[in-house]
Structures are given as structure tokens and as C-alpha cells.
Amino acid sequence: MIVIQTEKLNLTGIKLSDAEFMLELVNSEGWLKFIGDRNVHTLNEAENYIAKIIEKENTNYWVVRLESARQPMGVVTLMKRDYLTYFDIGFAFLPEFKKRGYAFEATSKALILVLDLIPDKTVCAISDVQNLKSNCLLQKLDFKIDYYFTLNEDNLICFSKKL
């Protein structure tokens, strides 16, 4: 797994030792509202959730930490989903780390460094129509809206970007 460094951040591959952080993240208000309930409610379930991520082919999860504090604050993901033509990049951060530019910094650097993982040099991002902050961030990252679709009763936007 690629290790990603920015001026302020360190992104490393997810490990089982990140279970406590992931338990908090997947149960945060934003995750539950815009990504969905993963039914991860105990430390053991968080470890199992991470183990499945690690085992899954074409799935990359980077845990984002402040370089100075080493405290986990969010994730950047890159995965190939069966229902999408391109690899999908995503991000999620704990509420106390939002509105500080960390998601932009981490995701923009990840997009530069993952070129070798993207066969056709196009990446997409899926976002809930109501997730205005993520939608704005994707546009700031130069993603363009491709189409709208519904999946599991969620109204979503598919953005894409040529790398």
C-alpha cells in the first residue's frame, strides 16, 4: 500500500489497530447519514470490518493523521465497485476535523499518487445529493458531475475526473 505524505498529513494503509478509530468514524453522524450504517457497534465488529477491507481486492483505505499528533482523523478510500465503470475515490472525517482543509489536502495528494492504480486514468466519486459539503469539495477537486442515480433508495451523484 502506498504511504502518502503531505505538508501536514500522513496517510497510511488501514490496520487492525485502527479499529477503535473506525468504530468511532462509522458511527459518526455524517457517516451514518451519507454513507450508511455498517452495523459496526463493537471493537470486535470494527476489527472484522477492517479485516474485510484489507482482504478485498482493488480496495484501498488510507487512515489520515496529522503529522504532528499522529491522531487518526479520517480516511481516504480508493476502490473498484462492481456497479461503476471507474475506480471510486472517497473520504470521510470525524466531525471535529471538518472545515479545516484536511479532506482537500489528503484527497488531492492521493489522486496524484494513485495514478498507477488507475488503468484508464479516470476516477469517479459518488456522493449523496444532499451532501452539499462533499459535493462542493469534489467540485473544488475539479470533479465534474456525470450523472444522477438511485441506489438502495439513496439519490446519488456520480462525479468524474480525468487524471
N, C-alpha and C positions, 0 to 999 in steps of 0.2 A: 504494500500500500504506500502511496506517495505521502510524504510528510510535507506540509505546506507551511511556510513561514511568511508573515507579513511584518510590517513595521511594529505593530502592537500585538499581533495574534500568532498563535501556534495551533495548527490543525493536525491532529494525529488520528490514525485509524482507531475505530472504536474497539474497546476491550471489555472483557467480562468485569473488570474492576471499575468500569464506568456505570455499573448497574444502579447505584444509588442516584446518580445524576439523571440517568434515563428514566428512572421511576418518577422523579420529580417532573421532568420535561414532558413525558407523555401524558401526565395528568394535569398539566398546566391548562389554564382557561383557553388560551389561544390554540393549543394543540387539539384539545377536545372539540372546540368549536369549528376549526377549519381543516383539521386533518382527520380527526375521528378517534373514538375510544378504541384503544388497542387491548382493553381488558387486562391491563398490567397494573396490579394493585399491591404486589408484594415484591420484596427484593429478589426472591427466587423466580418469580414471573419475569422480572426485569432481566435477570441473568439468562433465562430461556429465550426471551425476546432478542437479546443481543446475540446469543449463540445462533439463532436462525438467520440473523442479518449477516453474521460472519460467514456462515456456510453457503449462503445464496450466491450463485454465480452472477456476475455483472451487477453487483450491488456494493457500493462504497459509502460508508458513513465516516465522516471526519468529525471528531469532537473538537469544538473551538474553545480555546482557552486564552486568557490574557497572558501574554508572555511574562509579565512581571509577577502575576499572582498564581498562575497555573491552575486557577479555579475554572472548572468547566462552566460554560455559559450557553452553549448552543451546539447545533450540528449543521453541517452542510452535507448533502447527500447527492450521489450520482448513481442512477440505476437504469437498467433497461426494463421497462414494463412491457408485458405482452400486448397490451392494447394501444401502445404508442409506437410510431414509426421510429422516433429518435430516442436517444438517452434523455432522461429527465433529471434535471438538477433541482434541488430543493434546499430549504433552510428553515430552521426553527430555533428560537432563542427563548430562554427564560424571561419572564416579564421584566425583571429588574435590569436586564441588559439590552432592552429595546430602545430605539430612538437615540442611539449613540454612534451609529455608523458601522457597527461591527458586522452586521449581516452583509452590507455592501462590500466592505473590505475583504471579508472572508470569501464570499461568493465570487467576486470579481477576480481574485487571485486564483481560486480553484479553477475557474473557467480557463485561465491561461495555462495552467499546469496539467490539465487533463486532456489536452489535445490528442495525445497518443492513444487514449482510451476511446475516443470518439471516431468511429470509422469514416463517417461521411461529413465530419466537421460541422454538423448541425446539432444543436441541443435544444430541448424544449423544457418548459416549466409549466406545471399545472397549478392553478390557483382557484380558490372559490371566488365566485363573482363578488361576494360580499366582503372579501378580504382586501379592503382598499389599500392598506399599508403594504402588503406583499405585492399587490398589482402595481402600485407606484414604484416600488423598489425594482421590480422586474423591468419596468419601462426605463428606469434610471440606468439599469444594466444593459440597455439597448435591445431588450427583447421586444418583439412585435407580436401583436395579437394575431393568431392564425384562425382560430375558430372557437365557438362555444359548444359545449356538450353537457349532457346529463349522465352522471354515473352514480348508481345507488341513491337516487333521489337528490343528489347534490348538483347544483348548477355551477359548472366549471368553465374556466377559460384555459385554452392551450396557447401558450406563448412560444415563440421560437427565436433562435438566434444562430446565424452563421458565424462560426469561429474563424 
